[in-house]
Amino acid sequence: MKKISVIIPVYGAEKYVAATVQSLLDQTYENFEALIIDDGSPDRSLEICQQFTDPRIKIIRQKNRGLAGARNTGIRHAQGDYIAFLDADDLWLPEKLAKHIEHLENSPDVGVSFSPSELIDESGSSLGTYLMPQLKEITVPDLFRHNPVGNGSAAVVRREVFDEIKFQDELYGTVEDFYFYDRLRRNEDIEFWLRVAIQTDWKIEGISEYLTLYRVNSGGLSANFFKQLESWEQVLEKTHSYAPELVAQWGSLSKAYQLRYLARNALRLHAGSEAVQLIHQALAADWRILLKEPRRTLSILAVAHTLRLLPKPLYLYIEALASKWIGGFQRQRVLQKQAGQLS
């Protein structure tokens, strides 16, 4: 039975980390090691993790390096044939690891297996909405447009993938192997998937079951859109260092998609003026976004202007109706997929 190393970076997660670790311990696939990386957490997270006595758990402490740095530390210590990441506020359904091992064992050309995610709130209750990503035939241009994996808790990765994309750097006084780009504090996931897609022949492929519960908390959407955009530009800069021709071809369009994503986040925060500004910047960055995804782009443009112009109570009422309708539609599609009626 293949061994899986599950890496749980922990920082400021005392409200959620016990449930997260328990969701790992409840897995039907039992041959795993749990590497909890205490990334200099300032709260009681470490104390809570130390209360678990399962021998498969190992706690590693370090000064704060951020999410990418904590994952890199975990990878350096990992002994498994496969490596998975579980963020300290997310949850896994019990069949998660078993389903991914089955997928990877039956698909020797797949290096990254991921699952779609159901969104939950701070209390762990379902929000009735889902991340419904593209599952197959994921290309480099797809990754420049969006992150099909969806979040950091969705994927299980072959060990060989890390061996092929690692690089060395001297960020902390000694030369170390790096896998995620430690200089990033945002967008580290998509930078990693881009490197996998560009530098290796491994496929990135999803399975249809919704096995990841992705927590949307009040601190999860940053209002500092400038820093998020700056981080995306760092991703492009890193990618340009080894694939300049791809960045020349897709860089402006990827920036447009990122600006549109930030406009969508602004809408979730009910920041109407910022949403309008960002979606207009997206159109200015690369007009091809209108040709690639006209309905989504125009809908964000329309909603942004609606939010800015309508009285807030009226907008919130309309938003609630729309969310209820979208959630119902998504639930229907999820049930159809689970019944095998949709590919």
N, C-alpha and C positions, 0 to 999 in steps of 0.2 A: 504494500500500500504506500503510495507516494506521500511524502511529508510536505505540509504547507507551512510556511512562515507567515504569520499574520502580524503586521506592524501597526501599532496604535500610537500615533503621536499624541501627547497629552499636554495641553497648556490651557489653564483657566476653564476646565470642563467639569468642575465638581458637581454641577447639577445633573450631568448626563452620563458621566463615565461609568458609573456602576451598571447602568442598564446596557451600555455599549458592551462592556466586558462580558456581562451575563449572556448577551445575544450571541457572542462568540462561543462561550462555554456550552450553550444549548445546541450547537451544531450537530447534525447527525453524522457528519464526517469528523472523526475524532482524532485523526493523526495529524495534529498541528502543534506548533509552538507559538505562543503569544509573546511578542516582544513589545512591551509597553515602554515607550520612550518619554521619560519625564523631561520636557524641554524647558527646565527652569520654571515650572509652573508656580505662580505666586499664591495659589489658593490651596484647598485641601485635597486636590486631585490625587496627589501621590499617596496620602494617607488612606484614601478610599481604595485605591488600587492595591495597597499592601494588605487589605483585609481579605483578599481572595487568596486561598491556600492551594489552589490547583497547581500541581507540579509542572504543568505545561507553561506556566506564566513565568516570564523573566522580566524584571524591571531594570532599565538602564537609565541612569541619570546623566544629564549634561547641562551646561550653560545654554541659554536660549540661542537657538540658531534658526528658528522659524520652522514652518511645516516641511519645506524641502529638506532642510538640514536634519530634522528629526527622522524623516524617511530614509535619508542617506545613511544615518547612523544605524537604523534598523537593518537596512540591506547589508551593511558590512558585517553585522552579527548573524545574519540569517543562515540557517542550516538546511532549509527546505529545498525541495525540487521545484516548488512553486512559491511565489511571494504574492501576498495580498495586502491591501491597505484598508484600514477601518478607522475613519476619523472618529474622535472621541465623543462626538455628539450624535452619531448616526447609529443605525441598528441593522442587523441582518436577520432575515428569516431563517429558520432552522435548516432548510435544504440548500442554502446558498453555496457552501463550499462543495457539497456533493455534486450539485448540478454543474458547477464549473469544471470540476475534475473530470466528470463524464464528457463534457464538451471538449476539453483539451486532449483527453486520451483518445477520443474518436476523430480528432481533427489535427493531425500532425503538422499542418502548415499554419495553424493559428498560434500566435505567440501571446496574444492578449484576449482573454475572454471576459466579457462584461455583461451586466444585466441592466435592464431599465429600472427606474426607481419610482417609488411612491413617495409623495411629499407628506411629511408629518409636521405638526406644530410643536411648540416648546414643551407641551405636556405629553407628547408622543401620540396624540390623536391624529387620525388621517385628515388631511385637508381636502380629500376627494379629487385631487389632481395628480398628474403623473408627468414624469419626464419620458417622452416617447421618441427615442432616438432612432436614427438609421442603424440597422443591425448588421448588414452585410455589404460587401463590395465598397468598403470605406477607402477612399483614395486620399492622396496628399491634398488636392484642392478642397476636398470635403473638410479636412482638418484646418485649412486656412480659414474656412468659413465659420466653423462652429466646433464644439467639443462633443462628439457623438457619445463618448463614454459617460458624460453627464456630471460626474462628481468623483471625488477621490476614493469613495468607499465601494465603487461598483465593479472594479476589475480584479481579476486574478491573472498573474503574469508568469510565464515560464522563466526559470532562472537564466536560461541561455540568452534571453532578450537583454537582460542587464549586462551580461558579459560582453555583448556586442556593442552597446551604446555608451559604456562607461568612458570617462575621461579623467585626467588628473589635474589637480589644482592645489595651490597652497594658500588657502584662505585663513587658516587658523594656526599658522606657525609651522606646520609639517605638511608634506605632500601626502594627499589622500586620494583614493578613488571616489569619484562623484558619479551619480546616476541622475538624480534630479538637479536642476540648476540652482545652487544654493543662493545665488545673488538675487533671485526672485522672491518676493514675498506675496505675490499674486500671480495667477496664470501659470503656476509651475506644472500643472497637469497637462495642459495643452502643449506646452513646450516639449514635455517628455514624449507625448504621443506623436508629435511632429518628427522628433528625432528617430523614434522607432520606425515610422513609416518611410522616412527618407533614407536612413542609414542601414536598414535591414530588409530582409525579404519576408519577415513575419507578418501575417495578417492580423488585423485588429477586427474582432468579430463579436457580436452580441448574441445572447440567447433570449428567447421571448418571455421567459418568466420574470415577474416583478419580484426580485429577491432582496432589494436594498431599500431601506426606509431612510430617506434623506431629510434631515431636520432643517426646517426653515425657522430661524430664530430672529429676534428683533435686531441682533447685531450682525446678521448675515448679509445684509445689503448695505454696502458702504455708500455714503453720500458723497465721498470724495472721488468724483468721477475723473478728475485730472490725474490722480495717482493711479487709478485703474488703467486709464489710457496710456500713461507713461510705462506701466508694467507691460502692456501689450507691445509697445514699441521696443522694449527690451527683448521680448520674445522674438520679434522680427530681426533685431540686431544679432541675437545669438544664432538664429537660423541662417542669416546672411553669411555668417562666418564659415559655414561649410556648404551652403547651397545658395549662392548669390543669384543664380539664374531663376530659381523658384521664387525667391522674394521679389525679384524684378517683375516676374509675371503675375504674382498673386498678392503682393504686398499691399497695394492700394485698396484692392477689393477686400482683403482681410481687415484692413483698418475700417473700412465702411461697415462691415459686419460687426466689428467690435463696438463702434459708435452706436449702431442700432441696438445692440445688446445693452449698452449703457443707457440708452433712451428708454428701453423697456424697464430697466431697473429703476430709473427715475419715475416712471409711471407707477411702479409698485410702491414707491415712497411718496406718491402724490406730489412730486416736484414738477409742476406743469411747465414752468419757464425753462428749467433745465432740460426736460424731455424734448421740448420744441427745438431748443438750441442743438441738442445732440443729434436728433434725427435729421436736421438740416445739414449738420456737419457730415453726417454719414452720406447723404446724397451728394454733397460737394466733394467728398473724398474719392468716390467712384460711382458714377451714375449707373454702372452695370448692375448694381444691387437691385435696381428696379426691374431689370430684365430677368435676373436670376430668380428672385422671389417677390414678384410684384404685389401679391395679396398681403403678405405679412408686412412688407415695408410700408405700403400705403395705409394699412390698418393702424400701425404704430404712429404714423404721421397724423392720421385723423384723430386718434384717441388723444395724442399729445395736445393738439389744438383744442379739442373738446375739454380736456382737463383745465387748460389755461383759461378758457372762456366761460365755462359753466359755473354756477354757484357750487361750492364743494358738497353740500348735502345732496343736491340733485345728482352730481357726478357719482358720489358714493353709492347712491341707490341704483343707478344704472350699472355700475361696476359689479355690485352684488348679484344682480340679475344675470349679467353676462357670465360671471364666474360660476354660478349655479348651472347654467346651460352648458358651459364648456366642460365642467366637471362631470355632468351626466353623460355627455357625448364620449368623453375619455373613458369613463367606467364601462360604457357599452363596448368600446373597442377592446378594452382590456379583457373583458369576459369573452368576446369573440376570439381573441387571440388564444386565450387559455383553452377554449373549446376547439382550437385548430381551424377556425373558419377564416382567419386572416393569416397571411404570411408574415 
